[in-house]
């Protein structure tokens, strides 16, 4: 339940911020009530205090920066491999692994 509350409050904060409305506990609560999402009242207070201490744009950019740094690190670890090759390689390996696992199954949803 707490992950649903966190996600709901996160979306409320992002929506308020996107509309240029100051993010307060009361406004978060109003957004959640309008969306018919029930959360404990302390979640809105926690998120409003977070937004008072940290700028939402900085929080968004730190997450995006983390994703870019992870991709860059994976690409440089591969030597001459490009980032797209590095990212696509695990997907191909996962597909092969899933195929091997499903070969031994008696029942498959996709069999005719």
N, CA and C of each residue as an Amber inpcrd file, in Angstrom:
protein
   336
   0.8180000  -1.1960000   0.0000000   0.0000000   0.0000000   0.0000000
   0.8580000   1.2540000   0.0000000   2.0030000   1.2250000   0.6790000
   2.8280000   2.4330000   0.7480000   3.3650000   2.8290000  -0.6160000
   3.6730000   1.8550000  -1.4950000   4.1750000   2.2170000  -2.8180000
   3.0920000   2.9080000  -3.6340000   1.8300000   2.5210000  -3.4560000
   0.7160000   3.1860000  -4.1380000   0.5910000   4.6190000  -3.6160000
   0.7150000   4.8020000  -2.3250000   0.6330000   6.1310000  -1.7300000
   1.7660000   7.0280000  -2.2270000   2.9800000   6.4780000  -2.2690000
   4.1230000   7.2380000  -2.7540000   3.9370000   7.6380000  -4.2100000
   3.5010000   6.7050000  -5.0230000   3.3090000   6.9780000  -6.4370000
   2.2170000   8.0260000  -6.6500000   1.1260000   7.9020000  -5.9330000
   0.0260000   8.8620000  -6.0560000   0.4850000  10.2640000  -5.6600000
   1.2080000  10.3670000  -4.5700000   1.7080000  11.6720000  -4.1280000
   2.7370000  12.2320000  -5.1060000   3.5580000  11.3710000  -5.6710000
   4.5370000  11.8050000  -6.6570000   3.8430000  12.4010000  -7.8670000
   2.8330000  11.7010000  -8.3830000   2.0940000  12.2150000  -9.5350000
   1.3840000  13.5230000  -9.2030000   0.8190000  13.6300000  -8.0080000
   0.1540000  14.8690000  -7.6090000   1.1500000  16.0220000  -7.5650000
   2.3300000  15.7750000  -7.0000000   3.3690000  16.8160000  -6.9490000
   3.8020000  17.2310000  -8.3480000   3.9980000  16.2600000  -9.2120000
   4.4190000  16.5730000 -10.5840000   3.3420000  17.3530000 -11.3290000
   2.0850000  16.9920000 -11.1510000   0.9900000  17.6960000 -11.8200000
   0.8880000  19.1340000 -11.3200000   0.9680000  19.3200000 -10.0130000
   0.9150000  20.6670000  -9.4650000   2.0910000  21.5060000  -9.9620000
   3.2670000  20.9260000  -9.9340000   4.4670000  21.6280000 -10.3830000
   4.3670000  21.9890000 -11.8640000   3.8660000  21.0630000 -12.6590000
   3.7370000  21.2900000 -14.0960000   2.7810000  22.4350000 -14.4020000
   1.7550000  22.5870000 -13.5770000   0.7960000  23.6780000 -13.7570000
   1.2570000  24.9810000 -13.1060000   2.4130000  24.9650000 -12.4520000
   2.9370000  26.1660000 -11.8170000   2.2630000  26.5070000 -10.5050000
   1.5870000  25.5370000  -9.9100000   0.8880000  25.7300000  -8.6410000
   1.8260000  25.3180000  -7.5100000   1.9680000  26.1530000  -6.4830000
   2.8240000  25.7690000  -5.3560000   2.3480000  24.4470000  -4.7340000
   3.3060000  23.5770000  -4.4400000   2.9870000  22.2520000  -3.9090000
   2.8960000  22.3450000  -2.3900000   1.6960000  22.1220000  -1.8730000
   1.4580000  22.1040000  -0.4320000   0.7260000  20.8100000  -0.0790000
   0.7220000  20.4860000   1.1880000   0.0330000  19.2800000   1.6420000
  -1.4580000  19.3540000   1.3170000  -2.0380000  20.5380000   1.4700000
  -3.4600000  20.7020000   1.1950000  -3.7700000  20.4690000  -0.2850000
  -2.9020000  20.9710000  -1.1550000  -3.1400000  20.8080000  -2.5900000
  -2.9090000  19.3580000  -3.0320000  -1.9110000  18.7210000  -2.4440000
  -1.6850000  17.2980000  -2.7540000  -2.9180000  16.4990000  -2.3340000
  -3.4110000  16.7660000  -1.1410000  -4.5990000  16.0710000  -0.6430000
  -5.8030000  16.3280000  -1.5460000  -5.9620000  17.5630000  -1.9930000
  -7.0770000  17.8950000  -2.8830000  -6.9620000  17.1530000  -4.2180000
  -5.7460000  17.0670000  -4.7560000  -5.5290000  16.3380000  -6.0190000
  -5.8740000  14.8610000  -5.8430000  -5.4290000  14.2810000  -4.7460000
  -5.6830000  12.8630000  -4.5090000  -7.1720000  12.6080000  -4.2910000
  -7.8320000  13.5270000  -3.5950000  -9.2730000  13.3800000  -3.3730000
 -10.0280000  13.4850000  -4.6940000  -9.6140000  14.4160000  -5.5600000
 -10.2510000  14.5710000  -6.8690000 -10.0400000  13.3300000  -7.7430000
  -8.9060000  12.6700000  -7.5580000  -8.6100000  11.4550000  -8.3180000
  -9.1940000  10.2160000  -7.6590000  -9.8700000  10.4080000  -6.5230000
 -10.4690000   9.3070000  -5.7690000  -9.4150000   8.2810000  -5.3130000
  -8.2690000   8.8150000  -4.8590000  -7.1980000   7.9810000  -4.3340000
  -7.1190000   8.2270000  -2.8380000  -7.2140000   7.1610000  -2.0650000
  -7.1900000   7.2880000  -0.6120000  -5.7980000   6.9390000  -0.0940000
  -5.1900000   7.9130000   0.5870000  -3.8950000   7.7080000   1.2270000
  -3.9710000   8.2910000   2.6310000  -3.0850000   7.8350000   3.4980000
  -3.0250000   8.3950000   4.8420000  -2.5660000   9.8490000   4.7300000
  -3.0420000  10.6870000   5.6240000  -2.7930000  12.1280000   5.5270000
  -1.3150000  12.4930000   5.6550000  -0.5290000  11.6680000   6.3220000
   0.8770000  12.0250000   6.5140000   1.6780000  11.9850000   5.2160000
   1.2160000  11.2350000   4.2080000   1.9490000  11.1710000   2.9420000
   2.0180000  12.5440000   2.2900000   0.9080000  13.2600000   2.2570000
   0.8940000  14.5890000   1.6430000   1.8350000  15.5360000   2.3840000
   1.8690000  15.4320000   3.7000000   2.7540000  16.2780000   4.5040000
   4.2150000  15.9470000   4.1970000   4.5480000  14.6640000   4.1300000
   5.9260000  14.2660000   3.8270000   6.3800000  14.7880000   2.4640000
   5.5310000  14.6320000   1.4660000   5.9000000  15.0710000   0.1280000
   5.9900000  16.5880000   0.0330000   5.1160000  17.2980000   0.7080000
   5.1970000  18.7570000   0.6650000   6.4710000  19.2530000   1.3470000
   6.8850000  18.5940000   2.4250000   8.1430000  18.9700000   3.0940000
   9.3450000  18.6650000   2.2100000   9.2900000  17.5570000   1.4660000
  10.3710000  17.2200000   0.5420000  10.5070000  18.2950000  -0.5290000
   9.3710000  18.7240000  -1.0690000   9.3730000  19.7140000  -2.1390000
   9.8460000  21.0750000  -1.6140000   9.6040000  21.3550000  -0.3330000
  10.0930000  22.6030000   0.2450000  11.6110000  22.5900000   0.3700000
  12.1820000  21.3980000   0.6290000  13.6280000  21.2880000   0.8130000
  14.3830000  21.1110000  -0.5000000  13.7690000  20.4240000  -1.4590000
  14.4200000  20.1440000  -2.7490000  13.5400000  20.6330000  -3.8800000
  14.1430000  21.2270000  -4.8800000  13.4110000  21.6910000  -6.0460000
  13.0020000  20.4930000  -6.9010000  11.7650000  20.4790000  -7.3790000
  11.2720000  19.3480000  -8.1690000  12.0870000  19.1980000  -9.4520000
  12.4540000  20.3060000 -10.0910000  13.2700000  20.2230000 -11.3060000
  14.6030000  19.5350000 -11.0230000  15.2140000  19.8440000  -9.8860000
  16.4750000  19.1960000  -9.5200000  16.2760000  17.7000000  -9.2940000
  15.1660000  17.3290000  -8.6540000  14.8820000  15.9170000  -8.4250000
  14.7090000  15.1700000  -9.7510000  13.9820000  15.7790000 -10.6860000
  13.7730000  15.1520000 -11.9910000  15.0850000  15.0180000 -12.7330000
  15.8820000  16.0830000 -12.7410000  17.1510000  16.0560000 -13.4650000
  18.1410000  15.0740000 -12.8430000  18.0820000  14.8890000 -11.5300000
  19.0030000  13.9390000 -10.9040000  18.6540000  12.5160000 -11.3070000
  17.3710000  12.2150000 -11.4770000  16.9630000  10.8820000 -11.9190000
  17.3380000  10.6810000 -13.3780000  17.1010000  11.6880000 -14.2170000
  17.4640000  11.5920000 -15.6320000  18.9680000  11.4890000 -15.7660000
  19.6980000  12.2700000 -14.9920000  21.1590000  12.2120000 -15.0290000
  21.6860000  10.8550000 -14.6120000  21.0450000  10.2370000 -13.6400000
  21.4380000   8.9080000 -13.1940000  21.2610000   7.8970000 -14.3180000
  20.1450000   7.9910000 -15.0430000  19.8900000   7.0710000 -16.1470000
  20.9070000   7.2720000 -17.2670000  21.2420000   8.5210000 -17.5720000
  22.2200000   8.8020000 -18.6230000  23.5910000   8.2950000 -18.2050000
  23.9840000   8.5120000 -16.9640000  25.2820000   8.0470000 -16.4850000
  25.3730000   6.5320000 -16.5100000  24.3000000   5.8440000 -16.1860000
  24.2880000   4.3830000 -16.2030000  24.4680000   3.8640000 -17.6200000
  23.7840000   4.4770000 -18.5790000  23.9050000   4.0720000 -19.9740000
  25.3030000   4.3530000 -20.4900000  25.8610000   5.4990000 -20.1440000
  27.2020000   5.8540000 -20.5760000  28.2310000   4.8980000 -19.9930000
  28.0750000   4.5570000 -18.7230000  29.0030000   3.6300000 -18.0840000
  28.9180000   2.2550000 -18.7220000  27.7250000   1.8030000 -19.0580000
  27.5670000   0.5050000 -19.7000000  28.1940000   0.5090000 -21.0820000
  28.0740000   1.6180000 -21.7960000  28.6530000   1.7130000 -23.1330000
  30.1690000   1.7220000 -23.0670000  30.7420000   2.4480000 -22.1090000
  32.1970000   2.5060000 -22.0190000  32.7740000   1.1940000 -21.4860000
  32.0010000   0.4580000 -20.7090000  32.4730000  -0.8380000 -20.2200000
  32.5610000  -1.8510000 -21.3490000  31.7750000  -1.6410000 -22.3900000
  31.7730000  -2.5530000 -23.5300000  32.8930000  -2.2880000 -24.5030000
  33.7680000  -1.3380000 -24.2060000  34.8820000  -1.0390000 -25.0990000
  34.4030000  -0.2580000 -26.2960000  34.5220000  -0.8360000 -27.4850000
  34.1480000  -0.1410000 -28.7140000  32.6660000  -0.2610000 -29.0190000
  31.9150000  -1.0090000 -28.2300000  30.4860000  -1.1990000 -28.4850000
  29.7450000   0.1090000 -28.2660000  28.7540000   0.3620000 -29.0730000
  27.9460000   1.5740000 -28.9170000  26.9150000   1.3550000 -27.8170000
  26.3130000   2.4510000 -27.3580000  25.3110000   2.3540000 -26.2890000
  24.1160000   1.5350000 -26.7380000  23.6950000   1.6800000 -27.9920000
  22.5280000   0.9270000 -28.4560000  22.8140000  -0.5680000 -28.4910000
  24.0190000  -0.9390000 -28.8560000  24.3760000  -2.3540000 -28.8710000
  24.3960000  -2.9020000 -27.4470000  24.9360000  -2.1240000 -26.5230000
  25.0220000  -2.5550000 -25.1400000  23.6330000  -2.7180000 -24.5390000
  22.7240000  -1.8260000 -24.8650000  21.3800000  -1.8900000 -24.3010000
  20.5860000  -3.0330000 -24.9180000  20.7460000  -3.2800000 -26.2210000
  19.9690000  -4.3130000 -26.8880000  20.4720000  -5.7210000 -26.5800000
  21.7260000  -5.8740000 -26.2360000  22.2820000  -7.1990000 -25.9970000
  21.5610000  -7.9690000 -24.8890000  21.2900000  -7.3840000 -23.7370000
  20.5700000  -8.1430000 -22.7060000  19.1860000  -8.5820000 -23.1530000
  18.5200000  -7.7760000 -23.9640000  17.1850000  -8.1510000 -24.4230000
  17.2480000  -9.4130000 -25.2710000  18.2500000  -9.5220000 -26.1430000
  18.3980000 -10.7120000 -26.9750000  18.7240000 -11.9320000 -26.1140000
  19.5710000 -11.7380000 -25.1070000  19.9210000 -12.8390000 -24.2110000
  18.6980000 -13.2960000 -23.4170000  17.8770000 -12.3440000 -22.9690000
  16.6700000 -12.6880000 -22.2160000  15.6930000 -13.4700000 -23.0760000
  15.5500000 -13.0720000 -24.3440000  14.6460000 -13.7850000 -25.2440000
  15.1130000 -15.2240000 -25.4310000  16.4190000 -15.4130000 -25.6100000
  16.9610000 -16.7560000 -25.8020000  16.7410000 -17.5950000 -24.5430000
  16.9650000 -16.9890000 -23.3830000  16.7660000 -17.7030000 -22.1210000
  15.2990000 -18.0930000 -21.9470000  14.3810000 -17.1810000 -22.2620000
  12.9590000 -17.4930000 -22.1560000  12.5710000 -18.6130000 -23.1160000
  13.1440000 -18.6110000 -24.3160000  12.8420000 -19.6540000 -25.2880000
  13.3230000 -21.0080000 -24.7800000  14.5310000 -21.0380000 -24.2120000
  15.0690000 -22.2840000 -23.6730000  14.2080000 -22.7960000 -22.5240000
  13.7420000 -21.8840000 -21.6570000  12.9130000 -22.2890000 -20.5260000
  11.5600000 -22.8080000 -20.9940000  10.9990000 -22.1910000 -22.0250000
   9.6740000 -22.5950000 -22.4710000   9.6950000 -23.8640000 -23.3100000
  10.8580000 -24.2390000 -23.8580000  10.9410000 -25.4590000 -24.6550000
  10.6080000 -26.6950000 -23.8330000  10.9030000 -26.6730000 -22.5460000
  10.6640000 -27.8280000 -21.7000000   9.2560000 -27.8720000 -21.1230000
   8.4530000 -26.8660000 -21.3620000   7.1080000 -26.8320000 -20.8040000
   6.1560000 -27.6840000 -21.6320000   5.2070000 -28.2930000 -20.9650000
   4.2160000 -29.1290000 -21.6370000   3.1360000 -28.2630000 -22.2640000
   2.7440000 -27.1900000 -21.5910000   1.6370000 -26.3440000 -22.0440000
   2.1620000 -24.9720000 -22.4090000   1.7120000 -24.4390000 -23.5160000
   2.0640000 -23.0930000 -23.9070000   0.8210000 -22.3900000 -24.4290000
   0.6550000 -21.1390000 -24.1010000  -0.5050000 -20.3860000 -24.5590000
  -0.4750000 -20.1200000 -26.0550000   0.7150000 -20.1760000 -26.6430000
   0.8390000 -19.7970000 -28.0400000   0.8950000 -21.0000000 -28.9820000
   0.7450000 -22.2050000 -28.4730000   0.7140000 -23.3690000 -29.3300000
  -0.6420000 -23.4590000 -30.0230000  -0.6590000 -23.9630000 -31.2480000
  -1.9260000 -24.0960000 -31.9840000  -2.6790000 -25.3320000 -31.5520000
